[in-house]
Amino acid sequence: MALRSMTGFARVDGHHPGLRWTWELRSVNGKGLDIRVRVPPGFDAVEFGARERTAKRLSRGNCALTLTVEREMAANRYKINDQVLTALLDAMNAVADRIVASPPSLDGILAFKGVLEAEESDETPEARTSAEAAVLASFDRALDALIAARRQEGVALAAILNGHVDAVERLAAAAEAHPARKPEAIRARLADQVRQLTEATSSLDPQRLHQEAVLLATRADIREELDRLSAHVTQARALLADEAPVGRRLDFLTQEFNREVNTLCSKSNDSSLTAIGLELKAVVDQLREQIQNVE
């Protein structure tokens, strides 16, 4: 069984000289494939690569791909921001004569936000390309994990869907074997209705009444709907065993299931047969709801 859900989550951490990062991938159900990528500034190439890789391996789902990056600064590589320091000293001198306070200490001045800055090392194009390749390699691992999660969710989903299909088959068989469908039962019911009408009035043409009764009996036959339900059950099982993404085809098939069940209910001429039809309709609705999660 190769069924895959559209719901999944994966998280992968990565490391490269000067960088640490985390990929978080989330996907939920969607009509098509919607990919949203969030990366820090300067990682446009990584964003494009992640989007391209996802589009090649997934066919449906709303996917959120998030990259967070932390740069590792070399020890003791700091510099003084002269502009911030000058502004700070000017402000201190401006209030020195207005308040009584101890002189500021060096560590206090350096601790002021913006005075002391970590100095980033210059990054060569080669180093940049190497880092991007490492980030994308870890994305591939995250995408593998996401697909594995979707596949695992698909195993549970397939069991539910097969259970619903089995229920449709069982209920259709119950409708097939229902006593109200037997020709003698239909004839007896129509004969009784005709008798009541002819007893109520003498103006009815018995021959015309007989013709109308035959027409009603033909319209009430649910043989065609039962045959189509049986064919749909066979097709549903084949799709659930297919290796390719089948969510859209299953969604269309549930519409066909629903159409046949609605017609069966409208043709039913017996309360207990109608009850079977309504139960069928409930099962088909549950089937359609779960199929919305299939890729």
N, C-alpha and C positions, 0 to 999 in steps of 0.2 A: 504494500500500500504506500503510494508516494504522495498522498494528499498533504498539502501544506496550508497552514493557517496564515492569515495576514498579521497576526499578533505576535510580537516578540520583542526581546530586549537583549542587549549585549554591551559589555563594558570591557575595554582593554587599555592597559597602561603601557607606555613606551618610554624609552630612554635613548638619548644620543648625546655625544659630547656637547655640553652647553645647553641641553634641552631636556625637559621632562614633559610628558603630555598624557592626556586621557581622551579616549574616544568613547562616547556613549551613543548607542544606536537604539532607537525606538521605532516600532511600526505598529499601526493599527489598521483596521479594515477601511477600504476606500473603493470607489467605483473604478478608478484607474490607478496609475502610479504617480504619486505626488511626492517629490523629493525636496526637502528643505535642509540646507546645509548651513551651519553656523561655525565659522572659524575666526581666529583672531586676525587683526589687520596684518597684511603682508603674507598671508597664506593662500592667496588666490589660486595658485597652481594646485595646491592640495585640494581646495574646494572643487575645482574642475575635475580632478582625478577621482575624488570620492563620488561625485555625482555620476560620472561616466561608468565607474565600476558597478554602482548600484543599479543603474538602468540596464546593464547587460545581464544581471543575475536575478533581478526581481521583475515581475510583470504587473503586480497590483499591490496597493497598500499606500497609506500615508506614512512616509518615513521621515523621521527627524534625526539628523546626523550632527552631533555636536563635538567639536574639538576644543579642549582647553589646554593651554600651553603655559609652562613655567620655565623661564630662562634661568640657568644656573650661572651666577656671576663669579668670576675668579676672585679669590681672597685678596683683600687689601687693594682692590682696583676701585678707588673712589676719587672723586674730584669735588672741589669747592665751586658752587654756583656763585660767582662773584656778584651777579646782579641781585640775587636774593640776599646775599650777605650785606651788600652795601645798603640796600633798602632797610634791612633789619637794624643795622648800626645807626643809620640816620634817624630812624624812629626812636631808638633808645636814647640818642643824644637829645632829641626834641623834648623828651619828657624827663630828662635827668634832673633839671632844675625845678620841676613841678612836684616831684614826689620824693619821699625818703625811702631808699631801698638799697640793699647790698649790691655791689657791682656784679654784673653778670659773669658767670664762670664760662670757661672755654667749652666744657662739655655741654653746658646749657645752650650755648649759642649753636654748637654743632648739631644738637638734637632738634633744633627748630626745623620744622618741615621745609624741605627744599634747599637748605643750605648745603648739606652733604648729599651727593648723588653717587649712586653706583655707576661705574663707567663700563659701558658695553664694549666688548672687543670688536674690532672690525671683522666683518664676515666676508670671506671671499666667495665669488660665484660658485666655485667648486664645492665649498663647505655648505653653501645654501642648497645646492642641488642634492648633495648627500643627505642633508637633514630632511628635505622634502620626500626623498625616496624612502627613508626610514619611517616617516610618519605615514606614508601611503601603504607601506608594507604592514604596519600594525593595523591600518584600516582594513586591509584584506582579512586579517585574522578576526577582527571585530565583525566583519560582514559574514565570514564563515560561521561565527558563533550565533549571529542573528538568524541566519538561514537554518541552522541546527535547531534553534529555539522554535522557529516557525514550523519546522518539520515535526518536532516533538508535540507541539500543540495540535498539529494536523492529525497525529495518530489518535488522540482523544476525540477530536472532532469527527474523524471518519467513523469511529465506533458509534457515535451519536447519530450520524446521518444514516448509516446502515440500519440502525435500529428503527428509525422513522420509515425508511423504505420497506423494511420487513412488515411494519405495522400497516402500511398502505396495502401491501400484497395480502396480508391476512384479512383486512376489512373488505377488500374487493372480493376475496373468495367467499366471505360471509354474505355479501350482497348477491354473489352469483348463485349461492345455494339457498337463498331465502325463499320460503314457500310462496310468498306473494308474487314471485317471478314466474311460477309455473303456469303454463297455458290454461290448465283447468281452473286455477284460482282466478286468473284474469277473466275467463269466460263466465265463471259463476258470479263474480262481482259485477260485471257489466250486465249480465242477464237480470240480476236483482234490481239494478238501477233502471233498466229498461222496463221491467215489470212495474216498478213504482210509478214511472212516468205515464205508462199506458193506462194504469188504473186511475191516475189523477185526472186524465183528460182523454177524450175519444177523438180529438181532432188531429192527433199525431199520426203520420204515415208510418206504419210499422216497417216497411221496406227501407224508407229513408232513415229511420231511426237505427235500423240494423247497420246500414252503411256507415253512419256516423260512429256507431259503437266500434266497428272494425277499425275505423280511422283512429279513434282515440286509443285503442289497444296497440296499434302500430306505433303511435307517437310515444306511448308509455314504455316501450321496450328499451331497456338500458344495455342491450347486448353490445352495441357499438362503443359505448362509454367504457364498459368493462374490458373490452378488447384493447382499447387505447391505453387504459390504465396499466394493463399487463405489459404492453409494449414500452410504456414509460418506465416501469419498474426495471425492466431488462436494460434499458438505456442508462438509467441512473446508476445501476451497479457497474456497468462498463465504464462510465465516466469516473466513478469513485476509485476504480482500479487503474486509471490511466496515469501515465508518467508525466504528462504535460499539465500545465495549469488549466483547470477546468471550471473555475468559479463562475465565469460568465455563462458558459453553456449549462451549468447546473441551475443557474438563476433563471435562464430561459425555460428550462425543462419544468421547473416548479410552476411557472405560469401555465404550462400545458396541463400539468396535474390539476391545478386549481380550476381550469376551464372544464375539464371532464367531470370533476366532482360537483361543480355547480350545476352542470346539466343533469347529472344523475339525481341530484336533490330535487330539481324542478320537475323531473319526469316521475318521481316516486309517487305511487298511488297507495302507499301503506305506511302507517306511522312508524312501525318498527324498522322498515327499510329506510325511511327518512332519517331515523336516528343513526343508522349506520353511515349514511351519507354525511350527516353533521359531524360524526366522529372522524370520518375521513377528512373533512374540511379542516378540523382542528389539527390533525397530524400534518397535513400539507402546509398549514401556516407555520407550524413549528419547524418543519423541514426548510421552508423558505427563509425563516429567521436565522437558522444556523448556517445556511449556505452563504449568507452575507459575509461570513468570516473566511470563506475559502478563497485562496489565491487563484 
